[in-house]
Amino acid sequence: MNHNETSKFFFVAVFFAALAAFPMFTGSFGMDLVSKIMIYAIFALSLELLVGSTGLVCFGQAAFFGIGAYIAVLLSPESEPASLLWLLPVAVLAAGLYALVVGALSLRTKGVYFIMVTLAFAQMAYFVVHDTPLGGGSDGIYLNMKPALGSLIRLDSPVAMYFFTLACLVLVFVFLAVLLRSRFGRALAGIRVNEQRMRATGFSTYPYKLAAFTLSGSIAGLAGFLFAVKDGFVNPEMMSWHLSGAVLVMIILGGLGHLRGALIGAFAFALLQEFFKSEAVFGNFAKHWHLGLGMTIIAAVALLPHGLVDLPKQLRARLVGGLSGDSGLGGAAAKKG
């Protein structure tokens, strides 16, 4: 393991250790906020697999997120908590199946056409739950009882929900890290760099892209399931294009091509959003929090084109450059004297 890989491993280990220790220093509000951000991080990881690792810019990721959420609510019984053993896999599978259908059709297009087709499929799903009684219309529907795993895991407790979400985030991150180091992951990297060359060597890229698209949708469905269970409520806005755009901003802000970037981007985006919404800090200007958030993101992308994940590297380069510049001037002065 080289120095770069060691530093990455150290960052991830410290990051997850800090999340595990966080409930010791906060109350229910803090746990609820960080639980929401961890769900967004899972959601961002799902899109990172497509955009950063495969080079497929999808603008309909919210559809898979929403399907996982709606399945969690629609299939939960009213009189008793559903079992996590079947409800969670069904929600993930439903999102994955829709992703399989969408991917099978949309992957036959490229570039901006692919983006528009995925957006169209997402809007179709949005209007199904918005305009029909199935999803409760624009008002949404409530979750009667949160799922559980016997007496072992009961997600109606904020602490249990927090650590269950953290466990899902760790598992998804480790799974994707191992996947991207495998032959499958190397094939996705080749497709991202130069798909035409991959085809010229006799490599069939379509099945790999379809598998990545389906897997991405399944992980997004997991995030949607967790979000529905945490809030106990779902509405059509969970499938809107605004959410697809927000998660795309997260991975760009954090740094494309890095799983760590998806984590950093999700936390940075959500915390900046909470910061600019704070009336204690901005007073009446908090009503216009979109303006402050947008300007900050523009500045971050302009100053850090490779994302926040590249910030330590730039700081080290400037520090070393400054020190070398000082030593050079000192040496020149000494020689002159």
C-alpha positions in Angstrom: 0.0 0.0 0.0 1.6 3.3 -1.1 1.5 6.6 0.7 -1.5 7.9 -1.3 -3.6 4.8 -0.6 -2.6 4.9 3.1 -3.8 8.5 3.4 -7.1 7.6 1.7 -7.6 4.6 4.1 -6.7 6.8 7.1 -9.2 9.5 6.0 -12.1 7.0 5.5 -11.3 5.2 8.8 -11.3 8.5 10.8 -14.4 9.7 8.9 -16.4 6.6 9.9 -15.0 6.5 13.4 -16.1 10.2 13.9 -19.6 9.3 12.7 -19.7 6.3 15.1 -18.7 8.5 18.0 -20.9 11.5 17.1 -24.1 10.4 19.1 -22.0 10.6 22.3 -21.7 14.4 21.8 -25.1 15.4 20.5 -28.9 15.1 21.0 -31.8 13.8 18.9 -31.6 16.9 16.5 -28.0 16.3 15.7 -28.5 12.6 15.1 -31.5 13.2 12.9 -29.5 15.8 10.8 -26.5 13.5 10.4 -28.7 10.5 9.6 -30.3 12.5 6.8 -26.8 13.5 5.5 -25.6 9.9 5.6 -28.6 8.9 3.5 -27.7 11.6 1.0 -24.1 10.2 1.1 -25.5 6.8 0.1 -27.5 8.5 -2.6 -24.4 10.3 -3.8 -22.4 7.1 -3.9 -25.0 5.6 -6.2 -24.6 8.4 -8.7 -20.8 8.4 -8.3 -20.8 4.8 -9.6 -22.5 6.1 -12.8 -20.9 9.6 -13.4 -17.5 9.3 -11.8 -16.7 5.7 -12.4 -18.5 5.0 -15.7 -18.9 8.4 -17.3 -22.7 8.3 -17.6 -24.4 11.5 -16.6 -27.8 10.5 -15.3 -30.4 13.1 -14.5 -33.1 10.8 -13.3 -31.5 9.3 -10.2 -34.3 10.7 -8.0 -36.8 8.2 -9.5 -34.9 5.2 -8.0 -34.6 7.0 -4.7 -38.3 7.7 -4.7 -39.3 4.2 -5.7 -37.4 2.8 -2.8 -39.1 5.2 -0.5 -42.6 4.6 -1.8 -42.2 0.8 -1.6 -41.2 1.1 2.0 -44.4 3.0 2.8 -46.9 1.2 0.5 -45.9 -2.3 1.6 -45.8 -1.6 5.3 -48.8 -3.0 7.2 -50.9 -0.7 9.4 -51.2 -2.9 12.5 -47.6 -4.1 13.0 -44.1 -3.2 12.0 -42.9 -4.8 8.8 -39.8 -7.0 8.9 -36.6 -5.6 7.6 -35.7 -9.0 6.3 -38.2 -8.7 3.4 -39.2 -5.0 3.2 -35.6 -3.7 2.6 -34.7 -6.2 -0.1 -38.1 -5.7 -1.9 -37.6 -1.9 -1.9 -34.0 -2.2 -3.3 -35.1 -4.8 -5.8 -38.0 -2.6 -7.1 -35.7 0.3 -7.6 -33.2 -2.0 -9.3 -35.8 -3.4 -11.7 -37.0 0.0 -12.7 -33.3 1.0 -13.3 -32.9 -2.1 -15.4 -35.8 -1.1 -17.6 -34.7 2.5 -17.8 -31.1 1.5 -18.5 -31.9 -1.0 -21.1 -33.6 1.7 -23.2 -31.7 4.9 -22.3 -28.2 3.3 -22.8 -28.9 3.0 -26.5 -28.5 6.8 -26.6 -25.4 8.9 -25.8 -24.5 12.3 -24.5 -27.2 14.9 -24.0 -29.8 12.5 -25.4 -29.0 10.0 -22.6 -29.4 12.7 -20.0 -32.8 13.7 -21.4 -34.1 10.2 -21.7 -33.2 9.4 -18.0 -34.9 12.7 -17.0 -38.0 11.7 -19.0 -38.3 8.3 -17.2 -37.8 10.1 -13.9 -40.6 12.5 -14.7 -42.8 9.6 -15.7 -42.4 8.1 -12.3 -42.9 11.5 -10.7 -46.3 12.0 -12.3 -47.4 8.4 -11.5 -47.2 9.1 -7.8 -48.3 12.8 -8.2 -51.4 12.3 -10.3 -52.7 9.0 -9.1 -54.1 7.7 -5.8 -51.3 5.2 -5.7 -48.9 7.6 -4.1 -51.4 9.8 -2.3 -51.1 12.6 -4.8 -49.2 15.8 -4.0 -49.9 15.3 -0.3 -47.9 12.2 -0.1 -48.5 9.3 2.4 -47.4 8.5 5.9 -45.6 5.4 7.2 -47.8 3.9 9.9 -45.2 1.8 11.7 -41.4 1.8 11.1 -40.0 -1.6 10.2 -38.0 -3.7 12.6 -36.0 -6.8 12.9 -37.8 -8.5 15.9 -36.5 -7.0 19.1 -33.0 -6.7 17.8 -33.4 -3.6 15.6 -36.3 -1.2 16.1 -35.9 1.8 13.8 -38.4 4.0 15.7 -35.5 4.8 18.0 -33.3 7.7 16.8 -30.2 6.0 18.0 -31.1 2.7 16.3 -31.9 4.6 13.0 -28.7 6.5 13.2 -26.5 3.4 13.6 -28.5 1.4 11.1 -28.0 4.2 8.5 -24.3 4.3 9.4 -23.9 0.6 8.9 -25.6 0.8 5.5 -23.3 3.7 4.5 -20.2 1.7 5.5 -21.4 -1.4 3.7 -22.2 0.5 0.5 -18.8 2.3 0.6 -16.8 -0.9 1.1 -18.9 -2.8 -1.5 -18.2 -0.1 -4.1 -14.5 0.2 -3.2 -14.1 -3.5 -3.7 -16.2 -3.5 -6.9 -14.2 -0.7 -8.5 -10.9 -2.6 -7.8 -12.3 -5.7 -9.5 -12.3 -6.6 -13.2 -15.8 -5.2 -13.5 -14.5 -1.9 -12.0 -11.6 -1.8 -14.4 -13.9 -2.3 -17.3 -16.1 0.6 -16.1 -12.9 2.8 -15.9 -12.0 1.8 -19.4 -15.5 2.8 -20.6 -15.2 6.1 -18.9 -11.8 6.9 -20.4 -12.5 5.7 -24.0 -15.5 3.5 -24.8 -14.7 3.5 -28.5 -11.3 1.9 -27.9 -12.8 -0.7 -25.6 -15.2 -1.6 -28.5 -12.4 -1.7 -31.0 -10.6 -4.3 -28.9 -13.8 -6.5 -29.1 -15.0 -5.6 -25.6 -18.9 -5.5 -25.3 -19.5 -2.4 -23.2 -23.3 -2.4 -23.1 -23.8 -5.2 -20.5 -21.3 -3.5 -18.2 -23.0 -0.2 -18.5 -26.4 -1.8 -17.9 -25.1 -3.7 -14.8 -23.6 -0.4 -13.4 -26.9 1.5 -14.1 -29.0 -1.2 -12.4 -26.7 -1.4 -9.4 -26.7 2.4 -9.1 -30.5 2.4 -9.1 -30.6 -0.3 -6.4 -28.3 1.7 -4.1 -30.4 4.8 -4.7 -33.4 2.7 -3.7 -31.7 1.8 -0.5 -31.2 5.5 0.2 -34.8 6.2 -0.5 -35.9 3.4 1.8 -33.8 4.8 4.6 -35.1 8.3 4.0 -38.8 7.1 4.1 -38.2 5.2 7.3 -36.4 8.1 9.0 -39.0 10.7 8.2 -42.1 8.4 8.2 -43.4 10.2 5.2 -43.0 10.4 1.4 -44.2 12.8 -1.2 -43.7 13.2 -5.0 -40.9 15.8 -4.5 -38.6 12.9 -3.7 -38.8 12.0 -7.4 -38.4 15.5 -8.8 -35.6 16.6 -11.1 -34.5 19.1 -8.4 -33.2 16.2 -6.2 -31.5 14.6 -9.2 -29.7 17.9 -9.8 -28.8 18.3 -6.1 -27.2 14.9 -5.9 -25.2 15.6 -9.1 -24.0 18.9 -7.5 -22.9 16.9 -4.4 -20.6 14.6 -6.3 -19.2 17.4 -8.4 -18.6 19.5 -5.3 -16.9 16.6 -3.5 -14.8 15.5 -6.6 -15.8 13.2 -9.4 -14.0 9.9 -9.7 -13.5 9.5 -5.9 -15.8 7.6 -3.5 -14.5 9.9 -0.8 -15.6 12.8 -2.9 -19.3 11.6 -2.8 -19.1 11.5 1.1 -17.4 14.9 1.3 -19.8 16.4 -1.2 -22.9 15.1 0.5 -21.8 16.4 3.9 -20.6 19.8 2.5 -23.8 20.4 0.5 -26.1 19.5 3.3 -24.2 21.5 5.9 -23.9 24.5 3.7 -27.7 24.3 3.1 -28.4 24.2 6.8 -25.9 27.1 7.4 -27.5 29.4 4.8 -31.0 28.5 6.1 -30.1 29.6 9.7 -32.0 32.7 10.7 -29.7 33.0 13.7 -26.8 33.7 11.3 -28.4 35.5 8.3 -31.7 36.8 9.8 -34.2 37.6 7.0 -31.7 36.8 4.3 -32.1 33.1 5.3 -35.3 33.1 3.2 -33.0 33.5 0.2 -30.6 30.7 1.2 -30.5 29.4 -2.4 -28.6 32.5 -3.4 -25.9 32.0 -0.8 -25.6 28.3 -1.4 -25.3 28.8 -5.2 -22.6 31.5 -4.9 -20.6 29.3 -2.5 -20.8 26.3 -4.8 -19.8 28.4 -7.8 -16.8 29.7 -5.9 -15.8 26.2 -4.7 -16.0 24.8 -8.2 -14.0 27.7 -9.6 -11.3 27.5 -7.0 -11.3 23.7 -6.7 -12.1 22.3 -10.2 -11.3 18.8 -9.0 -13.6 19.1 -6.0 -13.1 19.4 -2.2 -11.3 16.0 -2.2 -8.4 17.9 -3.9 -8.2 20.6 -1.2 -5.4 18.9 0.9 -3.3 18.4 -2.2 -3.6 22.1 -3.2 -2.8 23.2 0.4 0.3 21.1 0.5 1.4 22.3 -2.9 1.0 26.0 -1.9 2.7 25.4 1.5 5.7 23.6 -0.1 5.8 26.2 -2.9 5.8 29.0 -0.3 8.5 27.4 1.8 10.7 26.7 -1.2 10.2 30.3 -2.4 11.3 31.6 1.0 14.3 29.4 1.1 15.3 30.4 -2.4 15.1 34.1 -1.5 17.0 33.5 1.7 19.7 31.6 -0.2 20.0 34.4 -2.8 20.3 37.0 -0.1 23.0 35.1 1.7 25.0 34.7 -1.5 24.6 38.4 -2.3 25.7 39.3 1.2 
